[in-house]
Amino acid sequence: MGVWLTSLCALHCIAVPVILPLVPLLAGSFFAEEWFERLVLLLSIVVGFIALLIGFYKYHRQLYPLYSLAMGGFIYWQKDMFGHHFEPLVVTVGAVLIIASHIINIRLCKACKGCGSKAASPS
C-alpha cells in the first residue's frame, strides 16, 4: 500500500506542473464547445442505460431507476430552457436525477439477494 501511495504521489507531483498551465488552453478549446458537452452527456446516458438495464434484467425488475435517468438526461439536455441565468440550477437538477438513478439501482441490486437466478428463469 505504501509503494502504491508513494507512486501516486510521485505521478501527482510530476503531472500537476505540466497539466496546470494547460488548463486555460484546454478550457478555450473544444472542451468548452456545446457539441462536446452534448456528446459526453449522450455517451454517459447510453452507458447509464446499459448499466441500469443490466440491473433491471439481472436483479430487481424495477423501472423507476430508468425513468430517473431518462428524466435527468432530458432536463440536463434542455439546460437552456429557462435561460442562461438558471442554467446551473437546471444542470444540477438533471445531474442529481442521473446520480440518484444509479444509487437507486445499486441499492435495488444489493437488496435483491438471490434474485439473479429468479430473474433469469421464466415464471
Secondary structure, DSSP 8 states (H G I E B T S, - for coil): -HHHHHHHHHHHHHHHHHHGGGHHHHHTTGGGSHHHHHHHHHHHHHHHHHHHHHHIIIII---HHHHHHHHHHHHHHTTTTT-GGGHHHHHHHHHHHHHHHHHHHHHHHHH-TTHHHHHHS--
